[in-house]
Amino acid sequence: MSDQTPSEEFSYWKRPWQKWLFLVASVLQFVLLFMNIQDYSEVAATQIFSPDAWDRYALQQTFRISLHAHSGIVFLAVFLIGTFAKTKRQSKKAESLLLIALAVAWIITGMLYSFSSQETTKLIWILLILLMSFGAIFSVYKYYKS
C-alpha cells in the first residue's frame, strides 16, 4: 500500500522554496481581505449610494471578501499539507478533504450571500464550484489509486 520505500524520504515540494511562496501568498490574501473589509466599512459609513447601487456594491464587495478569504485558506492549507504530510498518500488524502470542504464552504457562502443574483459573480461562483468539485473527485481517485 505504501508508495515509497522506508529509506526514501517524501517531500511534497519539488523545490524547497515553494512552500514559502504559498505562505507569502496566503499572507497577501489575508492582507487584501482586511483591506477590503476596511474599504467596505468606510464606504458603508459614508452612505453615498442609492439603495440599488448599494445592493450591487455590497454584493460585489462581499464576493471579493469571500474570494480573498477562500484563497488565503487555500494557500495556507497547501502550505500546511506540504509541511506536515509524511507520505504521498497522506498528502493526497489531505488534499481531497481540503477540496471537498472548500467546495462545500463555497457553495454555502454563495447561497448565503446570493452570489447567483449577478451574472458576473454567478459565473465565477459556479466555475469555482466546478473546479473544486472536479479537483476533489480527481484527488479522491488518486488517493484510492495509490
N, C-alpha and C positions, 0 to 999 in steps of 0.2 A: 504494500500500500504506500510505502514511502517513495518519494520521487528523487531521493538522493542517498548517497552512502554516508555512513556516520562520520567519516573523515572529511567530507565535503561540507563547507560552511555556506549556508544560504545567505544571500544578500538580495533584498528587494530592489535595490538600486543598481543600475549599470555603472553609474559614476558616483563617487562619494558625495559630491557637492549637490546632487539633485535633490536630496531631502531638504536641504536648506532653502532651495528655491521654493519648494512647497510651503515651508514655514513662512518665508517672506511674503509669498502670495496670499497666504491666509491672513497675516497681519495687515497687509494692504487692503484686503477686502473688508476686514473689520473696521479699519480706519475710515474707509469710504462709507461703510454702514453708519457709523456715528456722525460723519459729516452730513449724510443725507437726513438723518433724524434731526440734527440741529437745524438744517435748512427748512425742513418741514415745519418744525416748531416755530421758527421765526416768521415764515410766511403765514402760518395759521394765526399767529398773534396780530399780524397787520390787517387781516381781513380785507384784502384788496380785490378778491374775486367775487363775481356774481355766483349765486348758488350752483348753476350748471357748470360754470368754469371751475369752481372749487371742487365739485364732484370729480371732474376729469383730472384735475391736478392731484387731488388726494389719491385717486386710483393709481395714477402713474407713479407717484412717489411711494406709495405702498408697495407697488410692484418692484420698483428699484430697491427699496429697503429689503424686501423679501429675497430678491435675487442676490444682493450682496451678502446677506446673512447665509443663504444657502451655499453660495460659492465659498465663503470663508469656512463654513463647516466642512465642505468637500475637501478643500486644500488641507485643513488641519487634520481631518480623518485620514487622508492618504499619508500625510507625514507620520501620524501615529501608527498606522498599519505598517508602513515601511520601517519604522524604528523598532517596533516590538514583535513583528512576525518572525518566527523562528524557522518556518518551513514554507515552501511554495504552497502547499495545500492549505496551511493555516492562513496565509495571506489571501488566497482565493476565497476561502470561507468568509473572512472579514470583509472583503470587497463585495461579495454577494449580499451579505447582511446590510452593509452600508448603502448599497444602491437600492435595495428593497425599502429600507427605512426612509431614504431620501425621496424616492418616488411617492411613497405614501404621504410623507410630510408635505411634499409639493402639491399633491392633489388636494389635501385638506386645506392648505394655505390658499390655494386658488379658489376653492369653494367658499371659504370663509370671507374672502375679500372680493369675490365676484370678478376675478381676472377675465372671465369669459365675456364680460359686458362690453369690452372694446376689442376691435378686430386685431390690433397690433399685440396687445397683451395676451389675447386669446391664442393667437398663432404661436407666440413664443412659449406660452404656458403649455400648450398641447405638445409642441415639439420637444420641450424638455422632459415632459412625462414619457413620451415615446422613447427618447434616448436613454433615460434612466431605466425604463422597463426592459428594453432590449438589452441594455448593459447588464442588468440584474439576471436576466434569463441566460445570457451568454456566460456570465460568471458562475452561475449555478451549474451550468453544463460543464464548464471547465473544471469546477470543483469535483463533480461526480466522475468525470472522465479520468482524473488523476488518481 
